[in-house]
Amino acid sequence: MSGTNNPNDPKVRARAFLLLAGILLLSLPILRLLEVGLRLRFMREHYGDLWQALTKDLWLSDGWWSYFATPLGFVMTILPLALILGIALCLFAAIRITKDRG
């Protein structure tokens, strides 16, 4: 049975993994904007305006380590790393399925 929507079809599974990787990739900038909003909401004393919240405490800068020590900084550092790992795993699975197919 080689239908278009057959979940056992390798082509359908590979497309599903590629779609999931695309969704995760598109969620990275959304997560960044969420982080900026949370910085402005809960850490107003450290960030004066939107641009400062976007550019201050970038990864591995001097102020980043103190930001990372806060619960918000820790979570907002781990989430993008988890999304990037998820993207890599989805792409690996799609490639592996495609190669195994022949």
C-alpha positions in Angstrom: 0.0 0.0 0.0 1.8 3.1 -1.3 -0.7 5.9 -0.7 0.2 9.5 -0.3 -0.9 9.6 3.4 0.4 6.2 4.4 2.4 6.9 7.6 4.6 3.9 6.9 5.8 5.4 3.5 9.4 6.6 4.0 8.7 9.7 1.8 5.8 10.8 4.0 7.9 10.3 7.2 10.8 12.2 5.8 8.5 15.1 4.8 7.0 15.0 8.3 10.5 15.4 9.9 11.4 18.2 7.5 8.1 20.0 8.3 8.8 19.6 12.0 12.4 20.9 11.6 10.9 23.9 9.7 8.4 24.7 12.4 11.2 24.5 15.1 13.4 26.7 13.0 10.6 29.3 12.7 10.0 29.2 16.4 13.5 30.4 17.2 12.9 34.1 16.4 9.5 33.9 18.2 11.3 32.6 21.3 13.8 35.4 21.1 11.0 38.0 20.9 9.3 36.3 23.9 12.6 36.5 25.8 12.9 40.2 25.1 9.3 40.8 26.2 10.0 38.9 29.4 13.2 40.8 30.0 11.3 44.1 29.7 8.5 42.9 31.9 10.4 41.3 34.8 13.8 42.9 34.6 12.9 46.5 33.8 15.7 47.9 36.0 18.4 46.3 33.8 17.0 47.2 30.3 15.8 50.6 29.4 14.2 50.0 26.0 13.5 47.4 23.4 16.8 47.8 21.6 18.8 47.4 24.8 16.8 44.3 25.7 17.5 42.9 22.3 21.3 43.6 22.2 22.4 43.5 25.9 23.7 40.2 27.4 24.2 38.3 24.2 25.6 34.8 24.6 29.0 34.7 26.2 29.3 38.4 26.7 30.4 39.9 30.0 26.9 40.5 31.3 25.6 37.2 30.0 26.9 35.2 32.8 25.0 37.2 35.4 21.9 37.1 33.2 22.4 33.3 32.9 22.4 33.0 36.7 18.8 34.2 36.8 15.9 31.7 36.3 14.8 33.6 33.2 18.3 33.7 31.7 18.8 30.0 32.4 15.5 28.9 30.8 15.9 31.2 27.8 19.3 29.8 27.2 18.3 26.2 27.4 15.2 26.5 25.2 17.0 27.6 22.1 19.6 25.0 22.6 16.9 22.3 22.9 15.2 23.7 19.7 18.5 23.6 17.8 19.0 20.0 18.9 15.5 19.1 17.8 16.1 20.6 14.4 19.3 18.7 14.0 17.6 15.4 15.1 14.7 16.0 12.7 17.1 16.7 9.8 19.2 13.6 10.7 16.1 11.5 10.8 14.9 12.8 7.4 18.3 12.2 5.8 18.5 8.7 7.4 15.0 7.7 6.2 15.8 9.0 2.7 19.1 7.1 2.5 17.6 3.9 3.8 14.9 4.1 1.2 17.4 3.5 -1.5 
